[in-house]
Amino acid sequence: MTSTGKARAGERPAARQKRVWDKAAPRYDKQMAFFEKIQLGGGREWLAQRAQGRVLEVAIGTGRNLPYYPADVTVTGIELSPAMLAIARQRAAGLGRDVGFQEGDAEHLPAGDASFDTVVCALSLCTIPDPAAAIGEMKRVLVPGGRLLLLDHIGSTWPPVYAAQWLFERITIRAAGEHFTRRQLPLVQAAGFQVVETERLKAGTVERIHAVKPAGSKGHANEEGPRR
Ligand SMILES: C[S@@+](CC[C@H](N)C(=O)[O-])C[C@H]1O[C@@H](n2cnc3c(N)ncnc32)[C@H](O)[C@@H]1O
């Protein structure tokens, strides 16, 4: 990320993110391949093994989870950045995988209520401007009993590491809207999901979450209705 990702006067957060990720798209796969090896520890496989039925991947990026999904799930990918989406389309074609792609904002998902069995979101709640709104939308589009599967880098459980992350994100939030001390689990719980399993790795800086939308739940965050 470069300083060109700084927010411009009057620019909406989503417009800024779109600009940042359109610019980052050509280099993303190369940078991510290195990060995945040292930091993610099989996280993409972990997500994909738990996916079932109609899967919505929110902020699918360049589609780096696509090779891992089982053959019997159908995948729809929503993404803010057209440049990231173009690479995801190429990846799906290369894999011979039929994926439905749509440009859209995680905070206002272009999908009907209770229309997916699984929602996956990887490495994106750290950069989506309002992660609580996005999680609320993920709940809305899940069927009751549906699975929420998250993977992200988060604030460490070790105070010295957390302090370093906090210092680093003083730069990254300003430069590109990228956060390093966010924690998704409290947001998932506040949205009314039942947490099935969680794992924290790498000095508590990486988290995997498998949660379920309770049966009988109306679906919106805190049951207050759609956030549109
Ligand atoms: C670090 S990349 C992760 C991409 C992919 N999920 C992966 O696992 O490699 C973050 C992605 O989030 C997307 N993004 C950021 N804000 C978004 C929003 N509000 N709605 C949808 N996508 C968003 C960016 O365009 C970018 O593709």
The ligand as a MOL file (V3000), in Angstrom:
LIG
                    3D

  0  0  0     0  0            999 V3000
M  V30 BEGIN CTAB
M  V30 COUNTS 27 29 0 0 0
M  V30 BEGIN ATOM
M  V30 1 C -6.9050 -8.4070 2.0040 0
M  V30 2 S -8.0310 -8.5560 0.6950 0 CHG=1
M  V30 3 C -8.6670 -10.1980 0.9580 0
M  V30 4 C -9.1590 -10.8350 -0.3070 0
M  V30 5 C -9.6080 -12.2720 -0.1720 0
M  V30 6 N -10.7350 -12.3940 0.7030 0
M  V30 7 C -8.4950 -13.1910 0.2780 0
M  V30 8 O -8.7320 -13.9900 1.1900 0
M  V30 9 O -7.4120 -13.1370 -0.2970 0 CHG=-1
M  V30 10 C -9.3790 -7.5300 1.2290 0
M  V30 11 C -10.5060 -7.4530 0.2200 0
M  V30 12 O -11.6340 -6.8320 0.8120 0
M  V30 13 C -12.2880 -6.0700 -0.1940 0
M  V30 14 N -13.1780 -5.1020 0.4450 0
M  V30 15 C -12.8220 -4.0660 1.2410 0
M  V30 16 N -13.9230 -3.4100 1.6530 0
M  V30 17 C -14.9780 -4.0670 1.1100 0
M  V30 18 C -16.3770 -3.8670 1.1640 0
M  V30 19 N -16.9250 -2.8840 1.8860 0
M  V30 20 N -17.1740 -4.7230 0.4770 0
M  V30 21 C -16.6480 -5.7270 -0.2560 0
M  V30 22 N -15.3310 -5.9550 -0.3610 0
M  V30 23 C -14.5120 -5.1370 0.3280 0
M  V30 24 C -11.1350 -5.4560 -0.9510 0
M  V30 25 O -11.5280 -4.9590 -2.2070 0
M  V30 26 C -10.1720 -6.6380 -1.0210 0
M  V30 27 O -10.4060 -7.4210 -2.1620 0
M  V30 END ATOM
M  V30 BEGIN BOND
M  V30 1 1 1 2
M  V30 2 1 2 3
M  V30 3 1 2 10
M  V30 4 1 3 4
M  V30 5 1 4 5
M  V30 6 1 5 6
M  V30 7 1 5 7
M  V30 8 2 7 8
M  V30 9 1 7 9
M  V30 10 1 10 11
M  V30 11 1 11 12
M  V30 12 1 11 26
M  V30 13 1 12 13
M  V30 14 1 13 14
M  V30 15 1 13 24
M  V30 16 1 14 15
M  V30 17 1 14 23
M  V30 18 2 15 16
M  V30 19 1 16 17
M  V30 20 1 17 18
M  V30 21 2 17 23
M  V30 22 1 18 19
M  V30 23 2 18 20
M  V30 24 1 20 21
M  V30 25 2 21 22
M  V30 26 1 22 23
M  V30 27 1 24 25
M  V30 28 1 24 26
M  V30 29 1 26 27
M  V30 END BOND
M  V30 END CTAB
M  END
